[in-house]
Amino acid sequence: MSDIVEISLNTNIGRVPPHLKVSIADTTIFNGNLDKAITLKHETELSKRLVINIEKSGKTKKVADSKEPQEVIVEKITLNGLSLHPDKFGTFYQKDNSYSKDKTLQGSMLMLNGSWLFDVPIFRQDFISDLDQIQKIVFTDTRIACFGDSFTSGMFLENNQTWPHYLGATNYARIGYVKNRPWYAEIPGTCISSIVGRAKAYLKDYKCDNMVIVLPHPCRLQVKNKDGSIQVLMPGRTPEVEKKFKNVSRDIVMFGEGSLILAGYAGTLKNNLKEISQMTKLFVSSWVRETYESLPIINKNNFTILPFYELSDEFELASDNAHPGPEHNRIFANQIRPIIGG
């Protein structure tokens, strides 16, 4: 699958424009004088990292003596429509200047001559259903099917305190046992890839009029063991998994912006949600702001974006003091019911 990289450059220059050479990996996408703001778009197939290099020159002694600015600002870099935060992860190696010593500057401002480097990991996901590996859930056809993580299962709550129950469930599944026919399926401590993978697996054999998916943070990732089995890596919560996947864990910590992590698998997520939307009416939300704000970019008219799941301080939490309480769930169900038509 191709990735789309966009680089937006702004300028603050006097009479003499700088010369820029912009490269992605080994491919030069711009080479010339930059006299105005510009957005460069490049379609490619990235592997494990996105490496962008910008060589800036033109700040001669004459320009320096004129006291006129010759600045380039890397205003925005997006991968598949999602921000990669160049101000946080860019490095400018200032060199070959008349009055300034060589030095290294963090950020997205290129004021003098030098080389700007942007090197970030690409996080990929396969969207594999892990239901058979974790627990056997007996599915059935239903009016509304709900998929999510512990916010959907209602960790530390009674069955009748979950938002799917408040939405109108009469038959439903809970972690640990199955009561009658399952109305929704979820496994605590899971990730976007697993949730969507399960939803697709359900639709291979069963039908629902509507499907609601509530997504967690993008930094939770499916990882594959040497034997092919799937686990979920959740930073700070899965020490044994993190120990086995040290490089991935390190990259999540170092480049922990939600949009950057999601950008690498946004295209695959969009395609999976599109497939689901062709089989049922799809509704999507999240309880994580970074995930929720990415939904319009991923959507492309394939699903309805529900209101944000708000974990308001106004209401009491579950007994672990971390998960939502009954009132949070009741309010969310009341907000989304008119939209779904339940």
VOBA-1610 file (N, C-alpha, C; in pm, whole numbers, padded with zeros to 5 digits, always signed):
BEGIN
Met+00084-00119+00000Met+00000+00000+00000Met+00088+00125+00000Ser+00054+00220-00085Ser+00133+00344-00094Ser+00105+00435+00024Asp+00208+00510+00063Asp+00196+00611+00166Asp+00206+00749+00100Ile+00132+00844+00155Ile+00135+00980+00103Ile+00199+01071+00206Val+00310+01132+00168Val+00384+01225+00254Val+00363+01366+00202Glu+00327+01458+00292Glu+00315+01599+00256Glu+00404+01683+00349Ile+00481+01772+00287Ile+00571+01859+00362Ile+00534+02003+00330Ser+00493+02079+00431Ser+00456+02220+00413Ser+00568+02308+00466Leu+00622+02390+00377Leu+00733+02479+00411Leu+00686+02624+00404Asn+00719+02701+00506Asn+00689+02843+00506Asn+00821+02920+00504Thr+00813+03051+00474Thr+00936+03128+00459Thr+00927+03263+00530Asn+01043+03312+00566Asn+01060+03450+00611Asn+01192+03496+00550Ile+01183+03561+00433Ile+01304+03592+00356Ile+01304+03736+00309Gly+01424+03786+00285Gly+01442+03918+00228Gly+01446+03910+00076Arg+01547+03975+00018Arg+01555+03979-00128Arg+01616+03853-00188Val+01691+03778-00109Val+01761+03660-00162Val+01698+03533-00106Pro+01635+03452-00191Pro+01575+03328-00142Pro+01681+03221-00117Pro+01654+03130-00027Pro+01748+03020-00004Pro+01733+02913-00111His+01835+02830-00123His+01826+02714-00210His+01802+02591-00123Leu+01705+02510-00164Leu+01671+02390-00088Leu+01679+02266-00176Lys+01727+02159-00116Lys+01717+02027-00175Lys+01646+01939-00074Val+01527+01893-00111Val+01443+01815-00021Val+01439+01671-00069Ser+01475+01579+00019Ser+01478+01437-00019Ser+01400+01355+00082Ile+01331+01252+00030Ile+01270+01149+00113Ile+01345+01020+00082Ala+01415+00968+00184Ala+01506+00855+00164Ala+01606+00895+00056Asp+01613+00823-00056Asp+01709+00854-00162Asp+01646+00928-00279Thr+01522+00972-00263Thr+01450+01039-00373Thr+01441+01188-00348Thr+01492+01269-00442Thr+01483+01414-00432Thr+01347+01458-00486Ile+01271+01530-00404Ile+01137+01575-00446Ile+01132+01726-00473Phe+01239+01799-00436Phe+01248+01942-00467Phe+01394+01981-00467Asn+01432+02062-00567Asn+01569+02110-00576Asn+01568+02244-00647Gly+01575+02352-00569Gly+01570+02484-00631Gly+01558+02592-00526Asn+01544+02718-00572Asn+01527+02831-00482Asn+01383+02833-00430Leu+01370+02866-00303Leu+01238+02873-00241Leu+01207+03018-00208Asp+01117+03079-00286Asp+01085+03220-00265Asp+00946+03242-00206Lys+00874+03132-00176Lys+00741+03145-00116Lys+00705+03012-00048Ala+00598+03017+00029Ala+00552+02896+00096Ala+00510+02791-00007Ile+00534+02665+00028Ile+00506+02558-00066Ile+00471+02430+00011Thr+00386+02346-00049Thr+00357+02214+00006Thr+00399+02109-00096Leu+00487+02021-00055Leu+00538+01914-00140Leu+00464+01785-00108Lys+00414+01719-00210Lys+00340+01594-00191Lys+00413+01482-00264His+00433+01371-00193His+00507+01259-00251His+00441+01128-00211Glu+00416+01044-00309Glu+00356+00912-00285Glu+00465+00806-00299Thr+00476+00721-00199Thr+00582+00620-00198Thr+00540+00502-00112Glu+00620+00399-00112Glu+00597+00285-00023Glu+00710+00283+00079Leu+00678+00327+00199Leu+00777+00334+00304Leu+00796+00197+00368Ser+00915+00175+00423Ser+00940+00049+00492Ser+00929+00071+00642Lys+01040+00075+00712Lys+01034+00085+00857Lys+01047+00226+00911Arg+01097+00319+00828Arg+01116+00456+00876Arg+01088+00556+00765Leu+01054+00675+00806Leu+01044+00787+00714Leu+01160+00881+00744Val+01245+00900+00643Val+01363+00987+00659Val+01352+01100+00558Ile+01348+01222+00610Ile+01341+01342+00526Ile+01465+01426+00553Asn+01531+01470+00447Asn+01649+01555+00461Asn+01629+01681+00379Ile+01655+01797+00440Ile+01646+01925+00369Ile+01782+01995+00378Glu+01847+02012+00265Glu+01974+02085+00259Glu+01944+02230+00225Lys+01983+02321+00312Lys+01958+02464+00290Lys+02090+02537+00272Ser+02096+02617+00167Ser+02214+02700+00140Ser+02168+02835+00086Gly+02264+02924+00066Gly+02230+03056+00013Gly+02249+03170+00110Lys+02280+03138+00236Lys+02304+03243+00335Lys+02451+03283+00323Thr+02482+03360+00218Thr+02619+03402+00193Thr+02658+03514+00290Lys+02787+03551+00286Lys+02833+03660+00371Lys+02762+03791+00335Lys+02736+03809+00207Lys+02667+03930+00162Lys+02526+03936+00220Val+02455+03822+00217Val+02319+03818+00272Val+02323+03840+00423Ala+02422+03778+00489Ala+02435+03795+00633Ala+02463+03941+00669Asp+02549+04005+00592Asp+02582+04146+00618Asp+02463+04238+00595Ser+02371+04196+00508Ser+02253+04279+00479Ser+02151+04278+00591Lys+02169+04186+00685Lys+02078+04172+00799Lys+01938+04127+00759Glu+01922+04083+00636Glu+01790+04037+00592Glu+01772+03889+00628Pro+01651+03851+00667Pro+01628+03710+00705Pro+01627+03619+00582Gln+01661+03496+00607Gln+01651+03393+00503Gln+01613+03262+00574Glu+01493+03261+00626Glu+01447+03153+00711Glu+01347+03062+00640Val+01358+02934+00670Val+01261+02835+00622Val+01205+02763+00745Ile+01075+02752+00750Ile+01008+02683+00861Ile+00939+02558+00807Val+00974+02445+00863Val+00902+02322+00829Val+00773+02324+00911Glu+00671+02377+00850Glu+00547+02405+00924Glu+00468+02280+00955Lys+00467+02184+00862Lys+00386+02064+00882Lys+00440+01949+00799Ile+00441+01831+00857Ile+00466+01708+00782Ile+00354+01612+00818Thr+00288+01558+00717Thr+00184+01459+00742Thr+00217+01330+00667Leu+00177+01220+00726Leu+00184+01089+00662Leu+00043+01034+00658Asn-00006+01009+00540Asn-00143+00961+00521Asn-00244+01052+00589Gly-00213+01182+00585Gly-00305+01283+00637Gly-00288+01317+00783Leu-00202+01246+00856Leu-00187+01265+01000Leu-00053+01330+01033Ser-00056+01420+01131Ser+00063+01499+01165Ser+00174+01415+01224Leu+00298+01446+01183Leu+00416+01379+01236Leu+00499+01469+01327His+00450+01590+01354His+00510+01680+01452His+00658+01711+01424Pro+00687+01779+01314Pro+00827+01810+01280Pro+00894+01901+01382Asp+00817+01983+01454Asp+00874+02071+01554Asp+00933+01994+01671Lys+00883+01873+01695Lys+00930+01793+01808Lys+01041+01696+01768Phe+01039+01650+01642Phe+01129+01541+01605Phe+01229+01578+01495Gly+01232+01704+01457Gly+01329+01749+01358Gly+01457+01799+01423Thr+01569+01786+01351Thr+01699+01833+01400Thr+01770+01910+01288Phe+01815+02033+01317Phe+01885+02114+01218Phe+02033+02119+01254Tyr+02116+02071+01160Tyr+02261+02074+01178Tyr+02314+02199+01106Gln+02334+02305+01181Gln+02376+02434+01125Gln+02525+02429+01093Lys+02559+02458+00966Lys+02700+02449+00925Lys+02727+02540+00805Asp+02855+02568+00781Asp+02902+02646+00665Asp+02843+02787+00663Asn+02847+02855+00779Asn+02796+02992+00787Asn+02909+03089+00820Ser+02897+03211+00772Ser+03005+03310+00782Ser+03036+03351+00925Tyr+02934+03376+01004Tyr+02958+03432+01137Tyr+02912+03341+01251Ser+02865+03225+01219Ser+02812+03136+01323Ser+02885+03003+01323Lys+02909+02952+01442Lys+02972+02822+01455Lys+02873+02712+01422Asp+02928+02599+01383Asp+02843+02482+01358Asp+02778+02438+01490Lys+02651+02409+01485Lys+02583+02358+01604Lys+02456+02283+01564Thr+02402+02212+01660Thr+02283+02130+01637Thr+02165+02191+01711Leu+02054+02208+01641Leu+01935+02269+01698Leu+01815+02178+01679Gln+01740+02157+01785Gln+01616+02081+01775Gln+01503+02173+01729Gly+01414+02120+01647Gly+01299+02198+01604Gly+01282+02198+01454Ser+01202+02292+01405Ser+01166+02294+01264Ser+01204+02424+01194Met+01293+02503+01257Met+01337+02630+01199Met+01475+02616+01137Leu+01488+02659+01008Leu+01615+02657+00936Leu+01652+02801+00908Met+01731+02861+00995Met+01760+03004+00984Met+01882+03032+00898Leu+01986+02948+00910Leu+02109+02971+00836Leu+02132+02854+00739Asn+02256+02835+00696Asn+02288+02721+00610Asn+02300+02594+00695Gly+02266+02483+00635Gly+02280+02358+00708Gly+02190+02249+00654Ser+02176+02145+00734Ser+02099+02027+00692Ser+01998+01992+00800Trp+01872+01978+00760Trp+01765+01942+00855Trp+01729+01797+00834Leu+01727+01721+00944Leu+01698+01578+00937Leu+01573+01545+01018Phe+01488+01466+00955Phe+01366+01418+01021Phe+01361+01267+00999Asp+01370+01193+01108Asp+01381+01047+01099Asp+01289+00985+01204Val+01177+00927+01160Val+01080+00871+01254Val+01042+00729+01210Pro+01004+00644+01306Pro+00963+00507+01272Pro+00823+00504+01211Ile+00798+00399+01134Ile+00666+00374+01078Ile+00605+00255+01151Phe+00491+00276+01211Phe+00424+00170+01286Phe+00318+00106+01197Arg+00332-00023+01171Arg+00237-00096+01087Arg+00154-00192+01172Gln+00035-00225+01124Gln-00053-00320+01190Gln-00122-00408+01087Asp-00146-00536+01125Asp-00206-00632+01032Asp-00354-00652+01051Phe-00411-00601+01161Phe-00555-00612+01189Phe-00600-00759+01189Ile-00534-00836+01273Ile-00564-00979+01286Ile-00664-00999+01399Ser-00766-01080+01375Ser-00860-01116+01480Ser-00793-01216+01573Asp-00790-01183+01703Asp-00725-01270+01799Asp-00825-01339+01892Leu-00949-01346+01852Leu-01051-01407+01937Leu-01018-01551+01972Asp-00978-01630+01873Asp-00950-01771+01899Asp-00830-01790+01991Gln-00737-01693+01987Gln-00618-01706+02070Gln-00643-01663+02214Ile-00740-01577+02236Ile-00761-01523+02370Ile-00880-01589+02439Gln-00993-01596+02373Gln-01108-01659+02434Gln-01211-01689+02325Lys-01289-01791+02348Lys-01392-01830+02252Lys-01519-01756+02286Ile-01568-01677+02194Ile-01694-01607+02212Ile-01794-01662+02111Val-01911-01697+02158Val-02015-01751+02071Val-02095-01634+02015Phe-02082-01611+01886Phe-02151-01500+01823Phe-02290-01542+01773Thr-02370-01443+01737Thr-02499-01465+01675Thr-02537-01340+01596Asp-02633-01352+01506Asp-02686-01234+01439Asp-02751-01144+01544Thr-02743-01013+01523Thr-02800-00920+01621Thr-02834-00787+01555Arg-02908-00705+01627Arg-02948-00574+01574Arg-02830-00477+01577Ile-02761-00473+01691Ile-02644-00386+01705Ile-02531-00467+01764Ala-02416-00464+01699Ala-02296-00531+01751Ala-02197-00424+01795Cys-02141-00439+01914Cys-02048-00340+01968Cys-01911-00403+01993Phe-01808-00335+01949Phe-01671-00383+01966Phe-01585-00273+02026Gly-01502-00312+02121Gly-01414-00215+02185Gly-01322-00283+02284Asp-01275-00205+02380Asp-01184-00258+02482Asp-01256-00259+02616Ser-01184-00234+02724Ser-01243-00242+02858Ser-01348-00134+02884Phe-01344-00024+02808Phe-01448+00077+02823Phe-01582+00023+02770Thr-01575-00069+02677Thr-01696-00130+02623Thr-01741-00248+02708Ser-01647-00326+02757Ser-01684-00442+02839Ser-01734-00400+02976Gly-01693-00280+03021Gly-01735-00235+03152Gly-01655-00299+03263Met-01524-00286+03257Met-01438-00342+03362Met-01477-00287+03499Phe-01484-00376+03597Phe-01515-00343+03735Phe-01660-00295+03753Leu-01745-00328+03656Leu-01887-00292+03665Leu-01973-00417+03654Glu-02099-00403+03690Glu-02196-00509+03669Glu-02239-00511+03522Asn-02298-00622+03481Asn-02342-00635+03342Asn-02436-00522+03301Asn-02525-00485+03389Asn-02626-00386+03354Asn-02579-00242+03372Gln-02446-00223+03385Gln-02391-00089+03399Gln-02303-00049+03280Thr-02298-00130+03177Thr-02217-00101+03059Thr-02296-00014+02961Trp-02223+00058+02876Trp-02296+00141+02779Trp-02371+00059+02675Pro-02321-00058+02630Pro-02405-00139+02541Pro-02537-00181+02606His-02535-00211+02736His-02659-00245+02805His-02754-00125+02805Tyr-02702-00007+02840Tyr-02785+00113+02841Tyr-02836+00147+02701Leu-02762+00106+02602Leu-02804+00132+02464Leu-02925+00047+02425Gly-02946-00061+02497Gly-03065-00141+02471Gly-03041-00289+02456Ala-02934-00341+02514Ala-02904-00483+02500Ala-03003-00568+02579Thr-03045-00678+02520Thr-03124-00778+02592Thr-03045-00907+02607Asn-02957-00935+02511Asn-02866-01049+02519Asn-02725-00997+02495Tyr-02630-01038+02574Tyr-02498-00980+02563Tyr-02393-01072+02621Ala-02269-01046+02586Ala-02155-01126+02634Ala-02069-01042+02726Arg-02019-01105+02830Arg-01924-01038+02918Arg-01798-01121+02926Ile-01689-01056+02958Ile-01564-01129+02971Ile-01575-01229+03086Gly-01534-01350+03060Gly-01534-01450+03165Gly-01648-01550+03152Tyr-01758-01510+03092Tyr-01866-01604+03067Tyr-01957-01550+02959Val-02042-01636+02905Val-02138-01595+02803Val-02277-01622+02857Lys-02360-01521+02854Lys-02497-01532+02902Lys-02593-01523+02784Asn-02667-01628+02761Asn-02760-01634+02648Asn-02683-01613+02518Arg-02728-01519+02440Arg-02660-01491+02313Arg-02580-01361+02326Pro-02461-01359+02270Pro-02380-01238+02284Pro-02435-01123+02201Trp-02430-01007+02261Trp-02477-00886+02193Trp-02360-00799+02152Tyr-02254-00810+02229Tyr-02131-00742+02190Tyr-02012-00825+02236Ala-01897-00797+02180Ala-01777-00874+02216Ala-01659-00781+02232Glu-01584-00797+02339Glu-01468-00714+02363Glu-01376-00782+02461Ile-01251-00748+02458Ile-01152-00804+02548Ile-01074-00688+02609Pro-01066-00680+02742Pro-00996-00568+02804Pro-00849-00563+02762Gly-00794-00440+02763Gly-00653-00424+02732Gly-00619-00462+02591Thr-00694-00413+02497Thr-00670-00450+02358Thr-00639-00325+02276Cys-00622-00344+02145Cys-00575-00235+02060Cys-00667-00216+01940Ile-00643-00108+01866Ile-00725-00076+01749Ile-00722-00191+01649Ser-00604-00245+01624Ser-00590-00351+01524Ser-00671-00474+01561Ser-00666-00515+01687Ser-00740-00633+01731Ser-00890-00609+01727Ile-00933-00492+01773Ile-01077-00461+01776Ile-01136-00466+01636Val-01071-00400+01542Val-01123-00398+01405Val-01111-00536+01342Gly-01004-00610+01373Gly-00990-00746+01323Gly-01103-00835+01370Arg-01143-00822+01498Arg-01254-00900+01550Arg-01385-00863+01483Ala-01405-00735+01461Ala-01529-00689+01398Ala-01543-00749+01258Lys-01434-00751+01184Lys-01437-00812+01051Lys-01463-00962+01059Ala-01400-01028+01156Ala-01420-01172+01172Ala-01566-01205+01203Tyr-01628-01123+01284Tyr-01770-01143+01316Tyr-01856-01139+01190Leu-01830-01042+01103Leu-01914-01022+00985Leu-01893-01127+00877Lys-01792-01211+00892Lys-01774-01320+00795Lys-01884-01424+00808Asp-01936-01442+00930Asp-02034-01548+00954Asp-02167-01499+01007Tyr-02172-01373+01054Tyr-02294-01324+01117Tyr-02333-01188+01062Lys-02454-01146+01095Lys-02506-01020+01045Lys-02550-00932+01161Cys-02538-00802+01138Cys-02594-00705+01233Cys-02645-00586+01151Asp-02749-00521+01202Asp-02802-00403+01132Asp-02708-00284+01148Asn-02648-00273+01266Asn-02557-00163+01297Asn-02438-00217+01375Met-02324-00152+01358Met-02207-00188+01437Met-02147-00061+01497Val-02117-00068+01628Val-02052+00042+01698Val-01913-00003+01740Ile-01812+00075+01705Ile-01674+00046+01744Ile-01621+00165+01822Val-01571+00140+01942Val-01510+00244+02025Val-01361+00211+02040Leu-01276+00301+01992Leu-01133+00273+01979Leu-01050+00332+02092Pro-00939+00265+02129Pro-00847+00315+02231Pro-00735+00398+02169His-00625+00414+02243His-00509+00493+02197His-00433+00417+02088Pro-00380+00489+01988Pro-00304+00423+01880Pro-00176+00356+01926Cys-00122+00392+02043Cys+00007+00337+02085Cys-00003+00192+02129Arg-00122+00140+02150Arg-00139-00003+02176Arg-00126-00077+02043Leu-00036-00171+02036Leu-00006-00234+01907Leu-00012-00387+01914Gln-00063-00447+01806Gln-00051-00592+01789Gln+00093-00625+01751Val+00149-00724+01818Val+00283-00772+01784Val+00276-00923+01763Lys+00358-00972+01672Lys+00354-01114+01636Lys+00478-01185+01689Asn+00456-01292+01764Asn+00566-01374+01815Asn+00624-01461+01704Lys+00738-01521+01734Lys+00805-01605+01635Lys+00719-01723+01592Asp+00632-01771+01681Asp+00546-01883+01645Asp+00419-01840+01574Gly+00407-01710+01545Gly+00291-01659+01473Gly+00177-01613+01561Ser+00185-01638+01690Ser+00078-01595+01781Ser+00082-01443+01800Ile-00032-01387+01837Ile-00048-01242+01848Ile-00058-01202+01995Gln+00009-01093+02030Gln-00006-01031+02160Gln-00028-00882+02142Val-00074-00816+02248Val-00093-00672+02244Val+00011-00606+02334Leu+00085-00513+02276Leu+00184-00436+02350Leu+00119-00306+02395Met+00111-00287+02525Met+00056-00163+02581Met+00163-00099+02669Pro+00219+00013+02627Pro+00330+00075+02700Pro+00300+00094+02849Gly+00389+00043+02931Gly+00375+00058+03075Gly+00283-00042+03142Arg+00217-00126+03064Arg+00120-00218+03123Arg+00147-00364+03088Thr+00237-00388+02993Thr+00263-00526+02949Thr+00414-00550+02951Pro+00476-00558+03068Pro+00623-00565+03076Pro+00684-00684+03003Glu+00618-00800+03008Glu+00674-00918+02941Glu+00673-00901+02789Val+00566-00843+02737Val+00557-00819+02592Val+00659-00712+02552Glu+00668-00607+02630Glu+00762-00499+02600Glu+00906-00550+02602Lys+00935-00643+02690Lys+01069-00699+02698Lys+01104-00776+02571Lys+01006-00847+02515Lys+01029-00923+02392Lys+01041-00833+02270Phe+00974-00719+02274Phe+00973-00628+02159Phe+01032-00494+02203Lys+01161-00496+02235Lys+01229-00380+02291Lys+01234-00263+02194Asn+01261-00290+02067Asn+01274-00181+01970Asn+01142-00108+01949Val+01034-00186+01937Val+00901-00125+01921Val+00866-00044+02044Ser+00891-00102+02161Ser+00862-00033+02287Ser+00939+00098+02298Arg+01066+00094+02260Arg+01149+00215+02265Arg+01095+00322+02171Asp+01057+00282+02050Asp+01006+00379+01952Asp+00874+00441+01998Ile+00789+00361+02063Ile+00663+00415+02113Ile+00691+00524+02218Val+00788+00498+02304Val+00821+00595+02409Val+00884+00721+02348Met+00975+00702+02254Met+01047+00816+02196Met+00961+00899+02101Phe+00869+00833+02032Phe+00786+00903+01933Phe+00639+00882+01967Gly+00603+00916+02091Gly+00473+00878+02145Gly+00354+00962+02106Glu+00364+01045+02004Glu+00247+01121+01959Glu+00148+01028+01891Gly+00021+01038+01931Gly-00081+00947+01878Gly-00095+00952+01728Ser-00094+01072+01670Ser-00112+01084+01525Ser+00006+01025+01449Leu+00127+01038+01505Leu+00246+00981+01439Leu+00238+00828+01439Ile+00200+00770+01552Ile+00190+00624+01559Ile+00080+00573+01466Leu-00034+00640+01468Leu-00147+00597+01386Leu-00122+00615+01237Ala-00040+00714+01200Ala-00018+00747+01059Ala+00032+00627+00979Gly+00117+00544+01042Gly+00175+00430+00971Gly+00073+00324+00933Tyr-00035+00313+01012Tyr-00136+00213+00978Tyr-00273+00274+00950Ala-00276+00405+00926Ala-00402+00473+00898Ala-00465+00424+00768Gly-00383+00400+00667Gly-00437+00353+00539Gly-00501+00216+00552Thr-00436+00126+00626Thr-00490-00007+00647Thr-00616-00001+00731Leu-00617+00085+00833Leu-00737+00103+00915Leu-00853+00155+00830Lys-00825+00253+00747Lys-00931+00308+00661Lys-00990+00201+00570Asn-00905+00118+00512Asn-00954+00012+00423Asn-01036-00092+00498Asn-00994-00126+00620Asn-01069-00223+00699Asn-01205-00169+00739Leu-01210-00044+00780Leu-01338+00016+00816Leu-01429+00031+00694Lys-01370+00056+00579Lys-01449+00062+00457Lys-01512-00074+00426Glu-01435-00183+00442Glu-01489-00317+00420Glu-01605-00346+00515Ile-01590-00307+00641Ile-01697-00328+00738Ile-01821-00248+00699Ser-01801-00124+00656Ser-01913-00037+00622Ser-01991-00088+00501Gln-01930-00171+00421Gln-02000-00229+00306Gln-02089-00346+00346Met-02075-00393+00472Met-02154-00506+00520Met-02257-00467+00625Thr-02240-00350+00686Thr-02334-00304+00790Thr-02319-00154+00806Lys-02415-00093+00874Lys-02402+00049+00907Lys-02301+00062+01020Leu-02200+00142+00998Leu-02088+00149+01091Leu-02084+00284+01162Phe-02064+00278+01293Phe-02053+00396+01378Phe-01925+00383+01461Val-01846+00490+01468Val-01715+00482+01533Val-01696+00600+01629Ser-01636+00571+01744Ser-01599+00674+01840Ser-01469+00632+01908Ser-01430+00710+02007Ser-01312+00678+02087Ser-01322+00749+02221Trp-01252+00696+02321Trp-01243+00764+02450Trp-01108+00833+02465Val-01028+00831+02356Val-00896+00896+02355Val-00901+01011+02254Arg-00869+01131+02300Arg-00884+01249+02215Arg-00800+01241+02088Glu-00676+01193+02097Glu-00589+01185+01979Glu-00648+01091+01873Thr-00704+00980+01918Thr-00768+00888+01824Thr-00892+00953+01763Tyr-00972+01014+01846Tyr-01098+01073+01800Tyr-01075+01183+01696Glu-00974+01266+01719Glu-00947+01376+01626Glu-00892+01327+01493Ser-00847+01202+01488Ser-00798+01144+01362Ser-00909+01080+01279Leu-01026+01059+01339Leu-01133+00987+01269Leu-01180+01056+01139Pro-01195+01189+01137Pro-01238+01252+01010Pro-01141+01228+00895Ile-01012+01220+00925Ile-00912+01196+00820Ile-00922+01054+00768Ile-00953+00961+00857Ile-00962+00820+00820Ile-01096+00787+00754Asn-01196+00864+00781Asn-01334+00827+00746Asn-01360+00814+00597Lys-01353+00923+00522Lys-01383+00924+00379Lys-01526+00874+00352Asn-01621+00918+00437Asn-01763+00887+00420Asn-01797+00739+00430Asn-01716+00663+00501Asn-01745+00520+00518Asn-01820+00488+00646Phe-01817+00577+00743Phe-01886+00551+00869Phe-01932+00682+00931Thr-02019+00670+01030Thr-02066+00786+01105Thr-01983+00802+01231Ile-01933+00922+01253Ile-01854+00949+01373Ile-01949+00987+01486Leu-01947+00908+01591Leu-02031+00932+01707Leu-01965+01037+01798Pro-02038+01092+01894Pro-01976+01183+01990Pro-01861+01118+02065Phe-01770+01200+02110Phe-01655+01154+02186Phe-01702+01092+02318Tyr-01639+00978+02356Tyr-01671+00919+02485Tyr-01598+00998+02593Glu-01671+01078+02668Glu-01612+01170+02765Glu-01602+01104+02902Leu-01481+01096+02954Leu-01459+01044+03089Leu-01460+01164+03184Ser-01578+01217+03210Ser-01592+01340+03285Ser-01558+01323+03433Asp-01490+01422+03490Asp-01460+01423+03632Asp-01585+01444+03717Glu-01692+01479+03651Glu-01816+01508+03722Glu-01879+01383+03784Phe-01848+01265+03726Phe-01914+01142+03769Phe-01814+01044+03830Glu-01864+00957+03913Glu-01782+00860+03983Glu-01729+00753+03889Leu-01603+00717+03907Leu-01541+00613+03827Leu-01577+00475+03881Ala-01533+00372+03805Ala-01549+00235+03853Ala-01460+00214+03976Ser-01469+00098+04038Ser-01401+00073+04164Ser-01248+00079+04155Asp-01192+00063+04034Asp-01047+00074+04019Asp-01000+00218+04008Asn-01096+00311+04004Asn-01068+00454+03996Asn-00997+00492+03866Ala-01014+00414+03761Ala-00954+00443+03631Ala-01055+00428+03518His-01139+00327+03525His-01238+00301+03420His-01367+00379+03447Pro-01445+00401+03341Pro-01569+00477+03359Pro-01669+00407+03449Gly-01747+00487+03517Gly-01853+00435+03602Gly-01984+00427+03527Pro-02089+00379+03593Pro-02220+00360+03528Pro-02276+00488+03466Glu-02257+00602+03534Glu-02314+00725+03482Glu-02246+00770+03353His-02115+00750+03343His-02045+00778+03217His-02108+00696+03104Asn-02130+00568+03131Asn-02185+00478+03028Asn-02328+00514+02991Arg-02407+00551+03090Arg-02546+00586+03062Arg-02554+00710+02973Ile-02472+00810+03004Ile-02472+00934+02926Ile-02426+00907+02783Phe-02319+00828+02767Phe-02272+00797+02632Phe-02379+00725+02551Ala-02445+00628+02613Ala-02552+00555+02544Ala-02665+00648+02502Asn-02702+00741+02590Asn-02809+00836+02557Asn-02768+00930+02444Gln-02638+00962+02437Gln-02591+01050+02331Gln-02594+00982+02195Ile-02557+00856+02190Ile-02542+00789+02060Ile-02669+00719+02014Arg-02764+00694+02105Arg-02887+00622+02066Arg-02964+00690+01953Pro-02987+00823+01959Pro-03063+00887+01850Pro-02988+00881+01715Ile-02856+00878+01720Ile-02777+00875+01597Ile-02784+00737+01533Ile-02773+00634+01617Ile-02779+00497+01565Ile-02920+00459+01526Gly-03016+00516+01599Gly-03156+00483+01570Gly-03209+00372+01658Gly-03146+00356+01777Gly-03187+00252+01868Gly-03299+00294+01960
//
